[in-house]
Amino acid sequence: MADCFLAGVIRAIRTRRSDNGNSRPAQSIITPFYTSNITSHSNLQCNLEQGLNEVKDIKDQLQKLRDIVEQESVRAEDETKESLIRENDALRRQLIEQDNIIKALKQQIALLKST
């Protein structure tokens, strides 16, 4: 909305400049702008509606992005859980193997002590 207002002000100032780039007196710039502002109420209404539609579109895009980010984080959490479960299973298998080795070594030590 502020962009539309500023665009109107800039347009009014630009149209009031002469061909050589010199500005007319300030009063001739400001007065026509206010009178044209009253007559262009429908233009302002249109610009306002366009601005509101743009804001709505941006909000919709942000919501879609938020949904995508949430889905990706859920996927990442699931992948992390699965990875941790696989790692845990591998560590359990290693622990069982090491327990078996320890058991076998204890048996060998017991046999050596008995002889």
JOKAJO-V451886 format. One record per pair of residues at least 12 apart in sequence whose C-alpha atoms are under 7 Angstrom apart, sorted by the first residue. I is the first residue (numbers start at 1). J is the second residue. Records with the same first field share a line. If there is no record, write none. Layout:
I: J / J
//
This chain:
1: 48 / 51
4: 47
12: 33
13: 29
16: 29
//
